[in-house]
């Protein structure tokens, strides 16, 4: 029996290997843009991911804007610089910007308790002596709130009616209200932190979260191909998400979602997914293009202003940029040092899409990469772009 089990195990493992995509390894270095683009063409040819769009900004200008592969290969739609992708967790940066805007308006103080703005915000602290959760704690992922993954995957829906975030948090919070640690004692990433921030934005602004972000960030920056739903203009540039047949998500998703709704079709080693949205809008809901992401990055690196319009003061930008990180977490951003250079980063990922952006405030350099594949060597690709002179 043991021998039969081992044979079946070997056969099963071999089958999974055959079905799994095998993208080319990210090179350690490239000699120039031509060599980098040759690798990117090989990468999308592997199907993991099938499509990429990327943009580089330097000192307030877009210096590179290109795309590779397919936005939707079964429908023969090529990826372009204007292709729109789910940003997933990169949405947290506009949410953080919105909170800082509201602080500038005197409607929020990030060092005040969350309960001041959301009286119904009831959580269970590890001890009665623990400090209460503040807005700053949420921004920096030091609140102690648990993450909503994997349950959040089940909050996917398929129509374009953006839900009220306050109602979502009120419904979900009782399932996640027991803190994992004393607020402020360490940092642990949690999508729930930013869902609660979305409810705070709704409470103090009197607007829906979506309406506030559109009116106060997307429209002032002329980010016309970014929204929480696919507008008619965005639909013309839509990337379809993909998921490898041999992947942990593929095994997990049927336990949470109906595959008949999620999966559009199979092509070779990949499942092509239907258009989806997710309830956790403030932490992971934006959909947009690389050039729109570039406009957000340029405004941020330019101390909050773009084309004569300001979305944030230099003081607020400085607070977001220079707050001392705790376990790598700053306010909104992951904060790192490399070769004595300070940089900010945030990635996004989940079934269907993988994205990342990295900013170097001291040199005015920003890089964003968007893809319609579940897996992507984000760090490796960004590092390749950094090898080139921009």
TAKAPE-V291793 format. One line per field, one symbol per residue. ss: DSSP state (H for helix, E for strand, L for the rest). psi: psi as a letter, one per 30 degrees, with the letter a starting at -180 (. if undefined). burial: + if it has 16 or more other ideal C-beta (glycine too) atoms within 10 Angstrom, else -. Layout:
BEGIN
ss->???
psi->???
burial->???
END
This chain:
BEGIN
ss->LHHHHHHHHHHHHHHHHHHLLLLLLLLLLLLLHHHHHHHHHHHHHLLLLLEEEEEEEELLEEEEEEEEEEEEHHHLEELLLLLEEELHHHHHHHHHHHHHHHHHLLLLLLLLEHHHHLLLLLLELLLLLLLLLEHHHHHLLLLLLLLLLLHHHHHEELLLLLLLHHHHHHHHHLLLLELLLLLLLLLLLLHHHHHHHHHHHHHHHLLLHHHHHHHHHHLLLLLLLLELLLLHHHHLLELLLEEELLLHHHHHHLLLLLHHHHEEEEELLEEEELLLEELLHHHHLLEEEHHHHHHHHHHHHLLLEELLEELLLHHHHHHHHHLLLELLELLLLEEEEELLEEEEEEEEEELEEEEEEEEELLLLEEEEEEELLLLLLHHHHHHHHHLLLL
psi->eeeeeeeeeeeeeeeeeefklilkkklfllfaeeeeeeeeeeeffffilfkkklkkkkhgkkfkjllkbkejefghjkklfgkklkfbffffeeeeeeeeefeefgfkjfglkefefifgjkljlelffkllkleeeeeghgffkllgkfefefgklglhjklkeeeeeeefeffggjkflkkfflkkkkfeefeeeeeeeeeffglleeeeeeefeeeeghifhkafljleeeffgkkkllkkejkeeeeeeffeljffeekelkjbgkkkllkllkeieffgfkkaleeeeeeeeeeefhhgkkhgkkfkleeeeeeeegkkljhfjajelkklkkhgkklkkklklajelkllkkkjeffgkkkkkklhkekkieeeeeeeefflk.
burial->--------------------+-+--+---+-----+--++--++--++++++++++++---+-++++++++++---+-+++++++++++++++++++++++++---++-+---+-+++--+-+-+----+--++++++++++++++++---++-++-----+++++-++--++--+--+-+-++--++-++++++++++++++++--+++-+++-+++-++-++++++-+---+--++++++++-++-++--+---+----+++----+++++-++++++++++++++++++++++++++++++++----+++--++-+++-+-+---+++++++-------+++++++++++++++++++--+++++++++++++++--++++++---+
END
